[in-house]
Amino acid sequence: MMCYTPYNPARLLQNGVAMTVYTALWGSRYWESTIQHPEPHYHKTVLIGGQGVPIFCWVAIPEKARGTIIATYGITGELGKEWNLRLFGRKAYAQGYAVVLFDWRAHGKTAELSPTLTSDGLYEGEDFVRLAAAAASMGCPKKFWFVGFSLGGQLALWGLKAAVELTKGDEDLGIQVSDIGGGAVICPNLDSVRSLSYLVKDPFGKYFEAGITRNLKELAWRIHDAHPGSLDPEAIKRANSIWNFDKELVIERLGFPSVEAYYQASSALPLLPHLAKPTLIVYAADDPFFHPDIIPELKAASASNSMIDLLLTRYGGHIGYLNSKEGQRQARDPDPWWAWNRVLQWLEQKRTEQ
């Protein structure tokens, strides 16, 4: 693994909660002024994921593209409003990568196309692979790289698992396992049972969880309105927490007896020792969303698998990683987005190795 420049945030942001909140508020307002790259001319289209689910995508292919990045966002959102993902799309396109950004199941315009609910990676992993195959047929070049952050990072890790399994099957996908380069994830969710229990017990975590729950309920109502009869309105009203959202709306459709069983089945930590494609995991020790007890297990799993490059930092918060001016100079970065710059640096290294 290459030697990475240490992450050096401003002193006031050397706290997970402060970094998380500040980056979310400041970044949403000023992100466009931090980079010089314009928005690619995205072709907005619908591609077919696993189980025939239609997935809304933004696709942009530069001349002489050097590979294709397929990426999505975290637990809630939609493409038009996901500034962090769009920022990465600009940077990746400017570096010569074709870019496929997508609204994952039950999100954004994908939710308008289908009432299919989320599965936290169990089926979204296949979506990544089928989007890669569809993108190849559109002219997106190999190799394909799966990228995500937060819960989207969990989905991308499931995508790497699905890539190996699906390409071993009898179906002609139009791509082979060798066409998948690998994946890079920032602050991925790895253990839902422990982290959600940790989040709701923390004084600040309660506010984060309440905000996510509001967004999930809004998502459910949008599906209810777009697909009459698909969701029970009384169940949506009872979904007053992340746990209850999955209890009321998700687990029965997926065949799980409990939320805990669902979370255990979909969590990505058990996948890590078995990943067979190059994988970068960027993870902050002060991430306020995730239980700190996960870190030793993450380190052990990464150490046992030569395919994984773990970039574990002392600071960074949850999808924060806003760098200081001094940190930018040390890293020789063109902007303050330290984690995205490391992802692109790693992708370029792995691309040339392959």
Solvent accessible surface area in square Angstrom, and as a share of the most:
residue,aa,sasa,rsa
1,M,115,0.51
2,M,42,0.19
3,C,132,0.79
4,Y,31,0.12
5,T,37,0.21
6,P,102,0.64
7,Y,24,0.09
8,N,45,0.23
9,P,4,0.03
10,A,46,0.36
11,R,198,0.72
12,L,161,0.80
13,L,22,0.11
14,Q,58,0.26
15,N,79,0.41
16,G,6,0.06
17,V,30,0.17
18,A,35,0.27
19,M,0,0.00
20,T,13,0.08
21,V,60,0.34
22,Y,96,0.37
23,T,3,0.02
24,A,53,0.41
25,L,118,0.59
26,W,67,0.23
27,G,0,0.00
28,S,55,0.36
29,R,182,0.67
30,Y,89,0.34
31,W,16,0.06
32,E,93,0.42
33,S,93,0.60
34,T,26,0.15
35,I,17,0.09
36,Q,176,0.78
37,H,64,0.28
38,P,104,0.66
39,E,48,0.21
40,P,9,0.06
41,H,180,0.80
42,Y,29,0.11
43,H,106,0.47
44,K,118,0.50
45,T,27,0.16
46,V,66,0.38
47,L,19,0.09
48,I,92,0.47
49,G,1,0.01
50,G,0,0.00
51,Q,102,0.45
52,G,51,0.49
53,V,10,0.06
54,P,31,0.19
55,I,0,0.00
56,F,21,0.09
57,C,0,0.00
58,W,16,0.06
59,V,3,0.02
60,A,6,0.05
61,I,71,0.36
62,P,20,0.13
63,E,163,0.73
64,K,199,0.84
65,A,22,0.17
66,R,94,0.34
67,G,0,0.00
68,T,0,0.00
69,I,0,0.00
70,I,0,0.00
71,A,0,0.00
72,T,0,0.00
73,Y,0,0.00
74,G,6,0.06
75,I,44,0.22
76,T,25,0.15
77,G,27,0.26
78,E,41,0.18
79,L,2,0.01
80,G,40,0.39
81,K,151,0.64
82,E,30,0.13
83,W,36,0.13
84,N,16,0.08
85,L,0,0.00
86,R,47,0.17
87,L,0,0.00
88,F,0,0.00
89,G,0,0.00
90,R,22,0.08
91,K,6,0.03
92,A,0,0.00
93,Y,65,0.25
94,A,51,0.39
95,Q,76,0.34
96,G,15,0.15
97,Y,0,0.00
98,A,0,0.00
99,V,0,0.00
100,V,0,0.00
101,L,0,0.00
102,F,1,0.00
103,D,2,0.01
104,W,1,0.00
105,R,7,0.03
106,A,1,0.01
107,H,1,0.01
108,G,5,0.04
109,K,101,0.43
110,T,1,0.01
111,A,5,0.04
112,E,88,0.39
113,L,77,0.38
114,S,10,0.06
115,P,50,0.31
116,T,42,0.24
117,L,13,0.06
118,T,11,0.06
119,S,1,0.01
120,D,13,0.07
121,G,0,0.00
122,L,49,0.25
123,Y,89,0.34
124,E,1,0.00
125,G,2,0.02
126,E,33,0.15
127,D,0,0.00
128,F,0,0.00
129,V,0,0.00
130,R,51,0.19
131,L,0,0.00
132,A,0,0.00
133,A,15,0.12
134,A,24,0.19
135,A,0,0.00
136,A,25,0.20
137,S,98,0.63
138,M,69,0.31
139,G,50,0.49
140,C,5,0.03
141,P,36,0.23
142,K,106,0.45
143,K,63,0.27
144,F,0,0.00
145,W,1,0.00
146,F,0,0.00
147,V,0,0.00
148,G,0,0.00
149,F,9,0.04
150,S,12,0.08
151,L,14,0.07
152,G,0,0.00
153,G,0,0.00
154,Q,0,0.00
155,L,0,0.00
156,A,0,0.00
157,L,0,0.00
158,W,31,0.11
159,G,0,0.00
160,L,2,0.01
161,K,69,0.29
162,A,14,0.11
163,A,0,0.00
164,V,28,0.16
165,E,96,0.43
166,L,41,0.20
167,T,32,0.19
168,K,162,0.69
169,G,44,0.42
170,D,157,0.82
171,E,96,0.43
172,D,132,0.68
173,L,23,0.12
174,G,54,0.52
175,I,9,0.05
176,Q,126,0.56
177,V,56,0.32
178,S,59,0.38
179,D,18,0.09
180,I,1,0.01
181,G,0,0.00
182,G,0,0.00
183,G,0,0.00
184,A,0,0.00
185,V,1,0.00
186,I,3,0.02
187,C,0,0.00
188,P,0,0.00
189,N,16,0.08
190,L,1,0.00
191,D,22,0.11
192,S,10,0.06
193,V,31,0.18
194,R,64,0.24
195,S,4,0.03
196,L,19,0.09
197,S,44,0.28
198,Y,65,0.25
199,L,7,0.03
200,V,55,0.32
201,K,157,0.67
202,D,40,0.21
203,P,94,0.59
204,F,119,0.50
205,G,1,0.01
206,K,114,0.48
207,Y,170,0.65
208,F,37,0.15
209,E,18,0.08
210,A,40,0.31
211,G,18,0.17
212,I,20,0.10
213,T,8,0.05
214,R,160,0.58
215,N,69,0.35
216,L,9,0.04
217,K,48,0.20
218,E,102,0.46
219,L,15,0.07
220,A,0,0.00
221,W,79,0.28
222,R,86,0.31
223,I,0,0.00
224,H,43,0.19
225,D,101,0.52
226,A,47,0.36
227,H,35,0.15
228,P,116,0.73
229,G,77,0.75
230,S,24,0.15
231,L,6,0.03
232,D,72,0.37
233,P,53,0.33
234,E,87,0.39
235,A,6,0.04
236,I,0,0.00
237,K,117,0.50
238,R,121,0.44
239,A,0,0.00
240,N,104,0.53
241,S,25,0.16
242,I,14,0.07
243,W,87,0.31
244,N,43,0.22
245,F,5,0.02
246,D,10,0.05
247,K,114,0.48
248,E,49,0.22
249,L,9,0.05
250,V,1,0.00
251,I,15,0.08
252,E,151,0.68
253,R,128,0.47
254,L,48,0.24
255,G,65,0.62
256,F,46,0.19
257,P,121,0.76
258,S,44,0.28
259,V,5,0.03
260,E,77,0.35
261,A,28,0.22
262,Y,0,0.00
263,Y,5,0.02
264,Q,112,0.50
265,A,42,0.33
266,S,0,0.00
267,S,7,0.05
268,A,0,0.00
269,L,19,0.10
270,P,83,0.52
271,L,14,0.07
272,L,0,0.00
273,P,60,0.37
274,H,146,0.65
275,L,9,0.04
276,A,55,0.43
277,K,28,0.12
278,P,21,0.13
279,T,0,0.00
280,L,0,0.00
281,I,0,0.00
282,V,0,0.00
283,Y,3,0.01
284,A,1,0.01
285,A,46,0.35
286,D,36,0.19
287,D,7,0.04
288,P,14,0.09
289,F,32,0.13
290,F,15,0.06
291,H,45,0.20
292,P,62,0.39
293,D,82,0.42
294,I,0,0.00
295,I,26,0.13
296,P,84,0.53
297,E,74,0.33
298,L,0,0.00
299,K,104,0.44
300,A,64,0.50
301,A,12,0.09
302,S,9,0.06
303,A,91,0.71
304,S,83,0.54
305,N,13,0.07
306,S,113,0.73
307,M,78,0.35
308,I,12,0.06
309,D,16,0.08
310,L,38,0.19
311,L,21,0.11
312,L,57,0.28
313,T,16,0.09
314,R,180,0.66
315,Y,42,0.16
316,G,0,0.00
317,G,0,0.00
318,H,13,0.06
319,I,33,0.17
320,G,6,0.06
321,Y,2,0.01
322,L,13,0.07
323,N,10,0.05
324,S,21,0.13
325,K,147,0.62
326,E,77,0.35
327,G,0,0.00
328,Q,27,0.12
329,R,157,0.57
330,Q,89,0.39
331,A,12,0.10
332,R,222,0.81
333,D,19,0.10
334,P,105,0.66
335,D,5,0.03
336,P,17,0.11
337,W,6,0.02
338,W,1,0.00
339,A,5,0.04
340,W,8,0.03
341,N,12,0.06
342,R,11,0.04
343,V,0,0.00
344,L,2,0.01
345,Q,69,0.31
346,W,0,0.00
347,L,0,0.00
348,E,45,0.20
349,Q,43,0.19
350,K,30,0.13
351,R,75,0.27
352,T,91,0.53
353,E,110,0.49
354,Q,94,0.42
